[in-house]
Structure formats: C-alpha cells, structure tokens
Amino acid sequence: MEEIIYLPKENENVMAFVKRVVASQADREPLRIISQLVEIALGELQGRTCEISATASKKRFTLTLRHEGKPIDERMILLMDDQIDRAKYHPDGDNWVLTLRRDIPSFYINHGED
C-alpha cells in the first residue's frame, strides 16, 4: 500500500496545513471531520507550538500532532475517538502525540447521512 507523507510548508500554520492536505485527497469528504478535530485540539493547546504531519494512502489518512507541555483533557480525546476511526494520545518524552486516523471507507457510520 503506497503512502504519501505530508509535511508543512515553510511558515505554514497547522490549520492551513490540514486544509491543504485534506483538500488534496481524492476522497476528501469523509476527512473533513479531521479539520474540525484539529481545531478542537488547537483550542485545548491554547497557542502552544505544535509539529504536524500526515500520511495518506488509498485506504487510510493519518494526521499526527506533537506538542509540549500540559496534555489535552482526556475527555476531549474520547470525544475525538468517537468521531473517527481512531484517536490515540500518548506521551513521548517531554512531548505529547495525538494521532487521528480515518479509514477509507470509514468504519464509522454517520447516522445522519443517507
């Protein structure tokens, strides 16, 4: 399975990166939730510096956000995990790493759509 790795362009902020990468995917509609979840995470991080990257294949999209300092509230991570195929959050040395994964097609069923 061929994966493409995405990294931010020079001086590209986190949300601009997420929107650019999601927009470049052939099956972008089920990935829109990723943008919303990153906005929630950034609100929790209150301006702390983050490193971000993404990988994409025909079957999966994974976004990784790494930050220092106080962790995001565990309840927010549980909320995120309920909205996508997998949200994982763990410490890595002095950093915290949030991984958001959306499978294509998603195993998550949106009950509000036909």
Secondary structure, 3 states (H helix, E strand, C coil): CCCEEECCCCCCCHHHHHHHHHHCCCCCHHHHHHHHHHHHHHHHHCCCCEEEEEEECCCEEEEEEEEECCCCCHHHHHHHHHHCCEEEEEEECCEEEEEEEEECCCCCCCCCCC
